[in-house]
């Protein structure tokens, strides 16, 4: 019997946000070190499984002390991380877009989870402005443990739906610590390893099934398999069209 932490009907947004449109290669970005320039650079920090924003509060405080604009994500705190990497990624996507106070085709105070999955419309480029008046034009991500998978999903979704290009925001740094990018499935050479693969989907609910590649997310393929496929946005945003630097610890 599945664990009661997350209903089985929880599912990601219905839009096919896996494919990334063809985009011209962006010119090199000239990174500056001034405090005003750092206020245009948003760093999104995401905790891991069972986590809480306080887990990364020291890092967030350090970055803020040095002039960065920081979002220490709180939408997936505690047992909400059991709901699945995709559902957590949907929450993080909405949290980022709300934090940016989007102007243009979407009004932040009317934001819902459903319309956060709608691609940006063509026309004049929008802008993202924080409460202090600085326009955000670049973004970096830091994910700890499961948080690294959550930010990967959110980044692919933001890019594929056109939010980043519409707002003129560049991807800069991607950093993960101890993130199971290949999942947690263990080759069952022993009873203990076999039991691990069987127990994790029940103890960690939907997230556990995804971590041991026991889900059939799309066309019978596990979510982590799709997120590692170079045809889809989750991988493409890490290449020539995406981040300037990738760091996996």
Phi, psi and omega in degrees: 000128183298152178295147186278005188292326182224128178299144182292341183280353178300132183214159179287177178298146186285345183292143178282081186265028183273332187265136181261126179298156176291125182231146176293149179293131182286147177292159179303143181262128180272102182281129179251163185246001180293151182297324179294324179292322178296331178290350174265356184248111181269132174248119179264126183245126183235125178286179184255200183301137183061012191277179181210151179308332180295339179299327182245022183295326180295315178298315180298318179295320179298315180295317178297320180299329180266014170096002181283155170267122191233137169244106175270097191302138182234359187284349182240029186293148172066224184288355176294340177290349176285347190284351180118146180299321182291317179294318176297323177294323175298317180296316181295321177302311179296321180295320178295314182294324176293319180298323181287351181051065186300136174243147178126239185282347181230134176263128185300320185288356175247016187289139173225167180296327182292310184283353173287352180260002181271133179298151177294145179278158177289162178131204183296142181292139178279189177214155177240121186234130178274172185298335180274004174095351180283138177271124179280125180235003176208156185213141176232160183228140173231125180232133177255130177054235179302334178302331177295323177287324179296316181290327176299316179296315182296320180296314179300322180291315179301318182288314184294327179276357174085008182296318184291314180293323180296320182272357179070034182258130180264141173277131185244288184242141174234119185229129173229148178238124174052042181264131182279073185296335178261008181088185183240008181298138180244137177297123189282068177282342182223167178297321180298317180291321176297318179295322178301313181296330181276326186278323186304318178299336179271322182284329181248011175057224187297321177298320179298320178296322179290324182291329178260016175060034181262003180265161174239080190290314182209126180054035178078003183260142177294155181300315182295330174295315179295322181290347178257001182277123182295348179283342187254164188298329184300327178270322186296326182290349176269358183262215186293338179268000189240235189293151174284323182216139178241131179229118178240114182251000000 
